[in-house]
Structures are given as C-alpha cells and as structure tokens.
Amino acid sequence: MSVVVEPYSPEWPQHFQRIKAVLEAHLQGIPYLSIEHVGSTSVPGLAAKPIIDVDIIVTDENLQQVIDALVNNAKFNYLGDLGIKGRYVFMDPNQSPRRNIYACIEGVAQTRNHIGLRDTLRSNPELRDEYARVKLELAAKGTNLVDYIEAKGPIIQKILTASGMLTTEELAAIEKANIRNEMWGTIKTNRLVLREFVSEDVEGYYALESNEANARYQAWPPRTIQQSRELVLANIKNRGATPRTNWELVVENEGSLAGRVGASLKQTESDDQVQRVIHFDLWFSLLPSAQGKGFATEAMTVLIDELVKRFNKDEIVLQIECDPRNTGSWKLAERLGFEKNSLTERAWESKGEWVDSLVYRKKVHAKE
C-alpha cells in the first residue's frame, strides 16, 4: 500500500474542528489541557497524507481518565504507546475523514516533537517547502509507509533542530524511532505484495476471516467484524515489538488484500556445538478467489527467504502444522520442500470433533 500525498486542502482544519468537537463531548468532565491539530495537515500550504493527526495533551496523573473516557464513551480501540514513550494511540472507528488520535503527556519529548514540528513549519516557509518536496518525491516513487517514515528521517531532524525544542539526546531518540527496526517494508514478487498491516485492512481481513471455507480446518469459527478489527490492531501493535517474535503480513494482489502469511518464533535453543537453533511455526490463509493460482506458494517462499535473511547466522527449523484433511496445506508444505515429521491422531478437540495433527518440517542451515 503506497503512501498518498496530496496538495494542501483548506478543508483539513475544518475536519479537525469537527473531530475536536466530538472529542470534547466524549471528554466532558475529564481534566485535560488542550486538543491540538498536529501533523502535516495542520500546516497551511503543506502537502500531506490526507490524515488528520490530533493530540490530546494531558498531565501524567490524568492520563488514565482520558484513556477510560475514549474507550468507554467514544468506543475507541486503545493501542497503547506502540513503543513511543508518552504518546498513547487510539483508533477511532469513524475514519471519514481518516484520522490518528493520540493522548500525549504534557512536556515529554514526543509531545514537544509534534508541537515543535508543526510550529516550525508554520513559521518557516523554506523548511515547509523542502519538507513538501521530500514527501511528494517519495509518494511519486510508490513508497510504502514503513520506508516513507524512515526516508523522512533526515528532513525531520533538520526541522526539529530548527525548532530548538528538543535536546541532542531527544533528537537522537526520535531518529532511532523512525528507523524501521523490526518492521518490514513492502516486499514485491511478480504478482504479489507482502507488507505490514495497517488500520485500513480491517474490512479485507474480515472478508478473509469470516469466510466459512477458510475457517473449516481452523480451531475457531468464522470471525466477526469486531474480532477482525482486534486481530488487525494486534498485528499493528506487534510490528513495533522489540524483540519481535511474531510476523504476520498482508498478501496483496492487484491492490487488494488476498490473504495473510505469518511466522511465530516458537523457541530458541543451542545444539551440541552451541550454535543457536530457532524454531518457527508458519501459517497462511488466502481468500477462495485467490486460491489455485500459486499465490500461497509464492508468498510463503518470500516469507521464508526473508526469515532466512534476518536470521542468517542461525540454524532455522520451520514447521507447518495442519489438519491432515486440509490437503491444500500439506501439499503446499511438500511443494516448499518440507518433509513429513509426525502424525498425531486425535490431537485436540475442535468444534465438537477430535482432530488429527500433521506436522511438516524443514531445516535451513546457517550461512557461513
């Protein structure tokens, strides 16, 4: 999903005012300091992603009251700090227009980051126009969100330095936070795109997970829209985890969500030569309309290659476990070069019946 950057729109501050009014109603009686329009849409004349960024500035002692009000009154989904200290993230189910809602602690570096960036760009046309050029050039290249954030790092540092609102140590911490770390950028194959989840994937994930055929051999029934939303949000939270132990990626074909693939770090151990051996459980799920086209093989091959790149000094044991009646899963495992490891009869009870467990494994040797 490539980043879209649009010319400045005078409607953006109008959108903010409407969002602010709704937030004020939800926060009635709750002590907070201010509701601020931040981000690029808050700077007149600046090209931006058409997303309204809103900071609710609050003291540390009143943070929990704001969180409770937004969750209970507004029915927002709370995502925690996503690895950024002092900034707490909410997903508003109403995304028309698209928006990011944050509760920010007064005076902390992240709050001064948002305010300093906004105020400096409002008062410095040269920096504003330079920032716009960088963003427009990245969008014109079809840059994905993860790479976009990282590529903006140098110009962000330049703007924040000009603001004078952050220390050298704080600037270094912000620079580090904008590096992808455990996040994956967009991975392209001949026909597919593999990428991290974003909030806009809820409907596509629901179409995948609510499908009766897809749930046939799973331990759970078809997902509801709320369950799908929660799972997408869990993936968004997880992508910022350090160290990261779970990777689930969207499989996209022709701009639409066609499925998902994933890997979970099951365990780490050492062999007799004290070499690290890591074990991954792998999974995949595709919409019926995307099956039978080789997409699963293509996507899983890329996922495995990426895991090997990232853990290339370790021995890697890959495992796919499935219901043996699910012929599509074990045939895919065989196409990927996995070998049958075990078959356990009546391994667990699922949906009122006892289910067998078929396990395929593949060992990838560490590179010298």
Summary of the structure (lengths in Angstrom):
residues: 368
radius of gyration: 23.0
end to end distance: 35.3
largest distance: 69.9
contacts: 1127
relative contact order: 0.08
helix: 40%
strand: 28%
